[in-house]
Amino acid sequence: MTRTVVESKSKTAIIGFDEPFCVIGERINPTGRKKLAAELELGDFSTIEKDAIEQALCGANILDINSGAVFSNKMAEDPRYADNNFVEPPLMRELIERVQAIVDIPLCIDSSVPDALKAGLEAAEGRPLLNSVTGEEDRLEVVLPLVKKYNVPVVAISNDDTGISEDPEVRFAVAKKIVERAADFGIPAHDIVVDPLVMPIGAMASAGQQVFTLVRRLREELGVNTTCGASNVSFGLPHRHGVNAAFLPMAIGAGMTSAIMNPVRPVEMEAIRAANFLNNKDPHGAEWIKFSRILDAVEAGTPFAEASKASAAGGGRSGGRRGGRRR
């Protein structure tokens, strides 16, 4: 069975066919979060630290660290700040060091800037997940050597020099190309986690069906683990969390093994815990029972993170196998 191992200093998360679904927390990302970007520009990391702790408490197995901030005020003073290649590498290092100082949980280094990926790899303890490589030739030639040098797993996004195709056959072909090129560098398929790209269901009625079909093919034909930006499926729709909560167990049923998502939403996490139980990845329903007690507290008015923290302090593990196995 395919297993992708991601590690922090002392904890291990496993993305795998025979493992519970892996939740990759998405909150540490200034893209589209103007208030957070403004805080980072001022050297204020309090929201980052809060988000790291909260996501870990609520059941994230891995934390995604994205350094895509826009520093508008500094840009006006110094034109170098208009260049992500200047901004992101030192910011990525700082983000990783601060997160590692307060939570011991495996990390996912997320940037489109190669030097930011390298800075993250240098700062990260353990064995992080690298996010990401695409099928674009220049990207393959830059990122795959980093993956090999640091011996880390990588997210492979199914787009190439032609962009993102709406044709699932093309997206599968791009994924296959990346897996084959990775093999040329000596990178095994079990260290490739493919993102088949989830299209918004509001714009493309077959988006969900496409992904489910792609995930099955990626699993059966390429033997790779899969992930996605789960909230993409509901983009532009009202009551998005209901759509996300329906999508996730359907994707899990098709064979998807992880998702980059918001773990502080009880409705999505409830759907994942139930899917683990129904897929026989929660022996005797022990984790479901523990999680149900957290839900009882939430229904009584306790915030999700606070209820999860109380459960953990009481001896229960609030988020399934948070951090996965120790080796």
C-alpha positions as a Markdown table, in Angstrom:
| # | Residue | x | y | z |
|---|---|---|---|---|
| 1 | Met | 0.0 | 0.0 | 0.0 |
| 2 | Thr | 1.3 | 3.5 | -0.9 |
| 3 | Arg | 2.4 | 5.6 | 2.0 |
| 4 | Thr | 3.8 | 9.1 | 2.0 |
| 5 | Val | 5.7 | 9.9 | 5.2 |
| 6 | Val | 5.8 | 13.5 | 6.5 |
| 7 | Glu | 7.6 | 14.3 | 9.7 |
| 8 | Ser | 8.2 | 17.1 | 12.2 |
| 9 | Lys | 10.9 | 16.9 | 14.9 |
| 10 | Ser | 9.2 | 14.1 | 16.8 |
| 11 | Lys | 5.9 | 13.3 | 15.1 |
| 12 | Thr | 4.9 | 11.5 | 11.9 |
| 13 | Ala | 1.9 | 11.9 | 9.6 |
| 14 | Ile | 1.3 | 9.3 | 7.0 |
| 15 | Ile | -0.8 | 9.9 | 3.9 |
| 16 | Gly | -1.7 | 6.4 | 2.7 |
| 17 | Phe | -4.2 | 4.1 | 1.0 |
| 18 | Asp | -4.7 | 2.2 | 4.3 |
| 19 | Glu | -4.5 | 5.2 | 6.6 |
| 20 | Pro | -7.2 | 7.6 | 8.0 |
| 21 | Phe | -7.7 | 10.6 | 5.8 |
| 22 | Cys | -4.9 | 13.2 | 6.3 |
| 23 | Val | -6.0 | 16.8 | 7.0 |
| 24 | Ile | -3.6 | 19.5 | 5.9 |
| 25 | Gly | -4.5 | 22.7 | 7.6 |
| 26 | Glu | -4.8 | 25.7 | 5.2 |
| 27 | Arg | -5.1 | 28.7 | 7.5 |
| 28 | Ile | -1.4 | 29.9 | 7.5 |
| 29 | Asn | -1.8 | 31.6 | 4.2 |
| 30 | Pro | -1.8 | 35.4 | 3.7 |
| 31 | Thr | -3.1 | 35.1 | 0.1 |
| 32 | Gly | -6.5 | 36.8 | 0.1 |
| 33 | Arg | -6.3 | 37.6 | 3.8 |
| 34 | Lys | -5.4 | 41.4 | 3.7 |
| 35 | Lys | -5.5 | 41.7 | 7.5 |
| 36 | Leu | -3.1 | 38.9 | 8.0 |
| 37 | Ala | -0.8 | 40.2 | 5.3 |
| 38 | Ala | -0.8 | 43.6 | 7.0 |
| 39 | Glu | 0.1 | 42.1 | 10.3 |
| 40 | Leu | 3.0 | 40.2 | 8.7 |
| 41 | Glu | 4.2 | 43.4 | 7.1 |
| 42 | Leu | 4.5 | 44.9 | 10.6 |
| 43 | Gly | 6.2 | 41.8 | 12.0 |
| 44 | Asp | 3.2 | 40.7 | 13.9 |
| 45 | Phe | 2.9 | 36.9 | 13.9 |
| 46 | Ser | 0.2 | 36.6 | 16.6 |
| 47 | Thr | -2.5 | 35.4 | 14.1 |
| 48 | Ile | -0.1 | 32.9 | 12.6 |
| 49 | Glu | 0.6 | 31.5 | 16.1 |
| 50 | Lys | -3.1 | 31.4 | 16.9 |
| 51 | Asp | -4.0 | 29.7 | 13.7 |
| 52 | Ala | -1.2 | 27.1 | 14.2 |
| 53 | Ile | -2.4 | 26.2 | 17.7 |
| 54 | Glu | -6.1 | 26.2 | 16.7 |
| 55 | Gln | -5.6 | 24.0 | 13.7 |
| 56 | Ala | -3.5 | 21.5 | 15.6 |
| 57 | Leu | -6.1 | 21.3 | 18.4 |
| 58 | Cys | -9.0 | 20.8 | 15.9 |
| 59 | Gly | -7.3 | 17.8 | 14.2 |
| 60 | Ala | -4.9 | 18.9 | 11.5 |
| 61 | Asn | -2.3 | 16.2 | 10.8 |
| 62 | Ile | -0.1 | 18.6 | 8.8 |
| 63 | Leu | 0.1 | 22.4 | 8.6 |
| 64 | Asp | 0.5 | 24.1 | 5.3 |
| 65 | Ile | 2.7 | 27.2 | 5.5 |
| 66 | Asn | 2.2 | 29.6 | 2.6 |
| 67 | Ser | 4.4 | 32.7 | 2.3 |
| 68 | Gly | 2.5 | 34.5 | -0.5 |
| 69 | Ala | 2.1 | 37.9 | 1.2 |
| 70 | Val | 1.8 | 41.3 | -0.5 |
| 71 | Phe | 3.5 | 44.1 | 1.5 |
| 72 | Ser | 1.8 | 47.1 | 0.0 |
| 73 | Asn | 3.3 | 49.8 | 2.3 |
| 74 | Lys | 6.9 | 48.4 | 2.0 |
| 75 | Met | 6.4 | 48.1 | -1.8 |
| 76 | Ala | 5.7 | 51.9 | -2.0 |
| 77 | Glu | 9.0 | 52.5 | -0.1 |
| 78 | Asp | 11.2 | 49.9 | -1.7 |
| 79 | Pro | 10.4 | 48.5 | -5.2 |
| 80 | Arg | 12.1 | 45.2 | -4.3 |
| 81 | Tyr | 9.0 | 44.3 | -2.2 |
| 82 | Ala | 7.0 | 44.1 | -5.4 |
| 83 | Asp | 9.0 | 40.9 | -6.2 |
| 84 | Asn | 7.9 | 37.7 | -4.5 |
| 85 | Asn | 11.4 | 36.3 | -5.0 |
| 86 | Phe | 12.6 | 39.0 | -2.6 |
| 87 | Val | 9.7 | 38.8 | -0.1 |
| 88 | Glu | 8.9 | 35.2 | 0.3 |
| 89 | Pro | 12.2 | 33.4 | 1.1 |
| 90 | Pro | 12.9 | 35.2 | 4.4 |
| 91 | Leu | 9.2 | 35.3 | 5.3 |
| 92 | Met | 8.9 | 31.5 | 4.7 |
| 93 | Arg | 11.8 | 30.9 | 7.0 |
| 94 | Glu | 10.3 | 33.1 | 9.7 |
| 95 | Leu | 6.9 | 31.5 | 9.4 |
| 96 | Ile | 8.3 | 28.0 | 9.8 |
| 97 | Glu | 10.5 | 28.9 | 12.7 |
| 98 | Arg | 7.7 | 30.5 | 14.6 |
| 99 | Val | 5.2 | 27.7 | 13.9 |
| 100 | Gln | 7.8 | 25.0 | 14.9 |
| 101 | Ala | 8.4 | 26.9 | 18.2 |
| 102 | Ile | 4.8 | 26.5 | 19.3 |
| 103 | Val | 3.5 | 23.3 | 17.8 |
| 104 | Asp | 5.2 | 20.0 | 17.0 |
| 105 | Ile | 3.3 | 18.9 | 13.9 |
| 106 | Pro | 4.6 | 18.0 | 10.4 |
| 107 | Leu | 4.6 | 20.9 | 7.9 |
| 108 | Cys | 3.8 | 21.5 | 4.2 |
| 109 | Ile | 6.0 | 24.2 | 2.6 |
| 110 | Asp | 3.8 | 26.1 | 0.1 |
| 111 | Ser | 5.1 | 28.6 | -2.4 |
| 112 | Ser | 5.4 | 29.2 | -6.1 |
| 113 | Val | 8.9 | 30.7 | -5.5 |
| 114 | Pro | 11.7 | 28.2 | -5.7 |
| 115 | Asp | 13.9 | 30.1 | -3.3 |
| 116 | Ala | 11.1 | 30.2 | -0.7 |
| 117 | Leu | 10.8 | 26.4 | -1.0 |
| 118 | Lys | 14.5 | 26.1 | -0.5 |
| 119 | Ala | 14.4 | 28.4 | 2.5 |
| 120 | Gly | 11.6 | 26.4 | 4.0 |
| 121 | Leu | 13.5 | 23.2 | 3.5 |
| 122 | Glu | 16.5 | 24.6 | 5.3 |
| 123 | Ala | 14.4 | 25.8 | 8.2 |
| 124 | Ala | 12.0 | 22.8 | 8.6 |
| 125 | Glu | 12.8 | 20.1 | 11.2 |
| 126 | Gly | 12.0 | 16.5 | 10.2 |
| 127 | Arg | 10.7 | 15.7 | 6.7 |
| 128 | Pro | 8.2 | 18.3 | 5.4 |
| 129 | Leu | 5.9 | 18.0 | 2.4 |
| 130 | Leu | 6.9 | 20.3 | -0.5 |
| 131 | Asn | 4.0 | 22.2 | -2.2 |
| 132 | Ser | 4.5 | 22.1 | -5.1 |
| 133 | Val | 5.7 | 21.0 | -8.6 |
| 134 | Thr | 3.7 | 21.3 | -11.8 |
| 135 | Gly | 4.1 | 19.8 | -15.2 |
| 136 | Glu | 5.7 | 23.0 | -16.5 |
| 137 | Glu | 9.2 | 22.3 | -17.8 |
| 138 | Asp | 11.0 | 25.0 | -15.9 |
| 139 | Arg | 9.2 | 24.1 | -12.7 |
| 140 | Leu | 10.2 | 20.4 | -13.1 |
| 141 | Glu | 13.8 | 21.3 | -13.6 |
| 142 | Val | 14.0 | 23.5 | -10.5 |
| 143 | Val | 11.8 | 21.7 | -8.0 |
| 144 | Leu | 12.5 | 18.0 | -8.6 |
| 145 | Pro | 16.2 | 18.5 | -7.7 |
| 146 | Leu | 15.2 | 20.1 | -4.4 |
| 147 | Val | 12.9 | 17.1 | -3.7 |
| 148 | Lys | 15.7 | 14.7 | -4.4 |
| 149 | Lys | 18.4 | 16.7 | -2.5 |
| 150 | Tyr | 16.3 | 17.0 | 0.7 |
| 151 | Asn | 14.6 | 13.6 | 0.3 |
| 152 | Val | 11.1 | 15.0 | 0.9 |
| 153 | Pro | 7.7 | 14.2 | -0.6 |
| 154 | Val | 6.1 | 16.7 | -3.0 |
| 155 | Val | 2.6 | 17.7 | -4.1 |
| 156 | Ala | 2.3 | 17.4 | -7.9 |
| 157 | Ile | -0.3 | 19.7 | -9.4 |
| 158 | Ser | -1.9 | 18.6 | -12.7 |
| 159 | Asn | -1.3 | 21.6 | -14.8 |
| 160 | Asp | 1.5 | 22.4 | -17.3 |
| 161 | Asp | 2.8 | 25.0 | -19.7 |
| 162 | Thr | -0.7 | 25.1 | -21.4 |
| 163 | Gly | -2.4 | 26.0 | -18.1 |
| 164 | Ile | -5.2 | 24.1 | -16.3 |
| 165 | Ser | -7.2 | 21.9 | -18.6 |
| 166 | Glu | -10.9 | 21.3 | -18.1 |
| 167 | Asp | -10.3 | 17.9 | -19.7 |
| 168 | Pro | -9.7 | 15.2 | -17.0 |
| 169 | Glu | -7.7 | 13.1 | -19.5 |
| 170 | Val | -5.2 | 16.0 | -20.0 |
| 171 | Arg | -4.9 | 16.4 | -16.2 |
| 172 | Phe | -4.2 | 12.7 | -15.8 |
| 173 | Ala | -1.6 | 12.9 | -18.5 |
| 174 | Val | 0.2 | 15.8 | -16.7 |
| 175 | Ala | 0.2 | 13.9 | -13.5 |
| 176 | Lys | 1.7 | 10.8 | -15.2 |
| 177 | Lys | 4.3 | 13.0 | -16.8 |
| 178 | Ile | 5.3 | 14.4 | -13.4 |
| 179 | Val | 5.5 | 10.9 | -11.8 |
| 180 | Glu | 7.7 | 9.7 | -14.7 |
| 181 | Arg | 10.0 | 12.7 | -14.6 |
| 182 | Ala | 10.3 | 12.3 | -10.8 |
| 183 | Ala | 11.4 | 8.7 | -11.4 |
| 184 | Asp | 14.1 | 10.0 | -13.6 |
| 185 | Phe | 15.5 | 11.9 | -10.6 |
| 186 | Gly | 15.2 | 8.8 | -8.4 |
| 187 | Ile | 12.1 | 10.0 | -6.6 |
| 188 | Pro | 9.6 | 7.1 | -5.9 |
| 189 | Ala | 5.9 | 7.3 | -6.7 |
| 190 | His | 5.1 | 7.0 | -3.0 |
| 191 | Asp | 6.7 | 10.4 | -2.4 |
| 192 | Ile | 4.4 | 12.1 | -5.0 |
| 193 | Val | 1.0 | 13.4 | -3.8 |
| 194 | Val | -1.0 | 14.4 | -6.9 |
| 195 | Asp | -3.5 | 17.3 | -6.8 |
| 196 | Pro | -5.8 | 16.5 | -9.8 |
| 197 | Leu | -7.3 | 20.1 | -9.4 |
| 198 | Val | -10.8 | 20.5 | -8.2 |
| 199 | Met | -12.9 | 22.9 | -10.4 |
| 200 | Pro | -15.8 | 24.9 | -8.9 |
| 201 | Ile | -19.0 | 23.0 | -9.1 |
| 202 | Gly | -20.9 | 26.2 | -9.6 |
| 203 | Ala | -19.0 | 26.8 | -12.9 |
| 204 | Met | -18.7 | 23.2 | -14.0 |
| 205 | Ala | -21.5 | 20.8 | -13.2 |
| 206 | Ser | -19.3 | 17.7 | -13.7 |
| 207 | Ala | -16.4 | 19.0 | -11.5 |
| 208 | Gly | -17.1 | 16.6 | -8.7 |
| 209 | Gln | -17.5 | 13.6 | -11.0 |
| 210 | Gln | -14.3 | 14.5 | -12.8 |
| 211 | Val | -12.3 | 14.5 | -9.6 |
| 212 | Phe | -13.7 | 11.2 | -8.3 |
| 213 | Thr | -12.8 | 9.5 | -11.6 |
| 214 | Leu | -9.4 | 11.1 | -11.7 |
| 215 | Val | -8.6 | 10.0 | -8.1 |
| 216 | Arg | -9.5 | 6.4 | -8.9 |
| 217 | Arg | -7.3 | 6.4 | -12.0 |
| 218 | Leu | -4.4 | 8.0 | -10.1 |
| 219 | Arg | -4.6 | 5.4 | -7.4 |
| 220 | Glu | -5.1 | 2.4 | -9.6 |
| 221 | Glu | -2.8 | 3.3 | -12.5 |
| 222 | Leu | -0.1 | 5.4 | -11.0 |
| 223 | Gly | -0.2 | 4.1 | -7.4 |
| 224 | Val | 0.0 | 7.6 | -5.9 |
| 225 | Asn | -1.6 | 9.4 | -3.0 |
| 226 | Thr | -3.8 | 12.4 | -3.8 |
| 227 | Thr | -4.8 | 15.7 | -2.3 |
| 228 | Cys | -6.8 | 18.8 | -3.3 |
| 229 | Gly | -7.8 | 22.3 | -2.2 |
| 230 | Ala | -11.1 | 21.1 | -0.8 |
| 231 | Ser | -12.8 | 24.4 | -0.7 |
| 232 | Asn | -12.3 | 25.0 | -4.4 |
| 233 | Val | -15.3 | 22.8 | -5.2 |
| 234 | Ser | -17.7 | 25.3 | -3.5 |
| 235 | Phe | -16.1 | 28.6 | -4.7 |
| 236 | Gly | -18.7 | 31.2 | -5.3 |
| 237 | Leu | -21.6 | 29.3 | -3.7 |
| 238 | Pro | -23.7 | 30.1 | -0.6 |
| 239 | His | -23.3 | 27.9 | 2.4 |
| 240 | Arg | -20.0 | 26.6 | 1.1 |
| 241 | His | -19.2 | 24.4 | 4.2 |
| 242 | Gly | -22.2 | 22.2 | 3.5 |
| 243 | Val | -21.0 | 21.5 | 0.0 |
| 244 | Asn | -17.4 | 20.9 | 1.3 |
| 245 | Ala | -18.8 | 18.5 | 3.9 |
| 246 | Ala | -20.6 | 16.5 | 1.2 |
| 247 | Phe | -17.6 | 16.5 | -1.2 |
| 248 | Leu | -15.0 | 15.3 | 1.2 |
| 249 | Pro | -16.5 | 11.9 | 2.1 |
| 250 | Met | -17.3 | 11.3 | -1.6 |
| 251 | Ala | -13.7 | 12.1 | -2.5 |
| 252 | Ile | -12.5 | 9.8 | 0.3 |
| 253 | Gly | -14.8 | 7.0 | -1.1 |
| 254 | Ala | -13.2 | 7.5 | -4.5 |
| 255 | Gly | -9.8 | 7.0 | -2.9 |
| 256 | Met | -8.5 | 10.5 | -2.1 |
| 257 | Thr | -6.1 | 10.3 | 0.9 |
| 258 | Ser | -5.6 | 13.9 | 2.0 |
| 259 | Ala | -6.9 | 17.5 | 1.5 |
| 260 | Ile | -5.7 | 21.0 | 2.1 |
| 261 | Met | -8.6 | 22.4 | 4.0 |
| 262 | Asn | -9.8 | 24.4 | 7.1 |
| 263 | Pro | -9.8 | 22.0 | 10.1 |
| 264 | Val | -11.5 | 24.5 | 12.4 |
| 265 | Arg | -14.9 | 23.9 | 10.8 |
| 266 | Pro | -16.7 | 21.1 | 12.8 |
| 267 | Val | -19.0 | 20.2 | 9.9 |
| 268 | Glu | -16.1 | 19.2 | 7.6 |
| 269 | Met | -14.2 | 17.5 | 10.3 |
| 270 | Glu | -17.3 | 15.6 | 11.3 |
| 271 | Ala | -17.7 | 14.3 | 7.7 |
| 272 | Ile | -14.1 | 13.2 | 7.7 |
| 273 | Arg | -14.3 | 11.4 | 11.0 |
| 274 | Ala | -17.5 | 9.6 | 9.9 |
| 275 | Ala | -15.8 | 8.6 | 6.6 |
| 276 | Asn | -12.8 | 7.2 | 8.4 |
| 277 | Phe | -15.2 | 5.1 | 10.5 |
| 278 | Leu | -17.3 | 3.9 | 7.6 |
| 279 | Asn | -14.1 | 3.0 | 5.6 |
| 280 | Asn | -12.9 | 0.8 | 8.5 |
| 281 | Lys | -10.0 | 3.2 | 9.3 |
| 282 | Asp | -11.2 | 3.8 | 12.9 |
| 283 | Pro | -11.1 | 0.5 | 14.8 |
| 284 | His | -14.2 | 0.0 | 16.9 |
| 285 | Gly | -15.2 | 3.6 | 16.2 |
| 286 | Ala | -13.0 | 4.7 | 19.1 |
| 287 | Glu | -12.0 | 8.0 | 17.4 |
| 288 | Trp | -15.6 | 8.7 | 16.4 |
| 289 | Ile | -16.8 | 8.3 | 19.9 |
| 290 | Lys | -14.1 | 10.7 | 21.2 |
| 291 | Phe | -15.0 | 13.2 | 18.5 |
| 292 | Ser | -18.7 | 12.9 | 19.2 |
| 293 | Arg | -18.0 | 14.1 | 22.8 |
| 294 | Ile | -16.3 | 17.2 | 21.3 |
| 295 | Leu | -19.4 | 17.7 | 19.1 |
| 296 | Asp | -21.6 | 17.5 | 22.2 |
| 297 | Ala | -19.6 | 20.2 | 23.8 |
| 298 | Val | -19.8 | 22.4 | 20.6 |
| 299 | Glu | -23.5 | 22.0 | 20.5 |
| 300 | Ala | -23.6 | 23.1 | 24.1 |
| 301 | Gly | -21.8 | 26.3 | 23.1 |
| 302 | Thr | -18.1 | 25.6 | 23.6 |
| 303 | Pro | -15.9 | 26.7 | 20.7 |
| 304 | Phe | -14.6 | 23.8 | 18.7 |
| 305 | Ala | -10.9 | 24.4 | 19.5 |
| 306 | Glu | -11.6 | 24.8 | 23.2 |
| 307 | Ala | -13.7 | 21.6 | 23.2 |
| 308 | Ser | -10.9 | 19.8 | 21.4 |
| 309 | Lys | -8.3 | 21.0 | 23.8 |
| 310 | Ala | -10.4 | 19.9 | 26.8 |
| 311 | Ser | -10.8 | 16.5 | 25.2 |
| 312 | Ala | -7.1 | 16.1 | 24.7 |
| 313 | Ala | -6.4 | 17.3 | 28.2 |
| 314 | Gly | -8.8 | 14.7 | 29.5 |
| 315 | Gly | -6.9 | 11.9 | 27.8 |
| 316 | Gly | -8.9 | 11.7 | 24.5 |
| 317 | Arg | -7.3 | 12.4 | 21.2 |
| 318 | Ser | -9.5 | 15.1 | 19.7 |
| 319 | Gly | -8.4 | 14.9 | 16.1 |
| 320 | Gly | -8.0 | 11.2 | 15.2 |
| 321 | Arg | -4.4 | 10.3 | 15.0 |
| 322 | Arg | -3.0 | 13.8 | 15.1 |
| 323 | Gly | 0.5 | 13.8 | 13.9 |
| 324 | Gly | 0.1 | 10.1 | 12.8 |
| 325 | Arg | 2.4 | 7.4 | 14.0 |
| 326 | Arg | 5.7 | 7.7 | 15.7 |
| 327 | Arg | 8.5 | 5.7 | 14.2 |
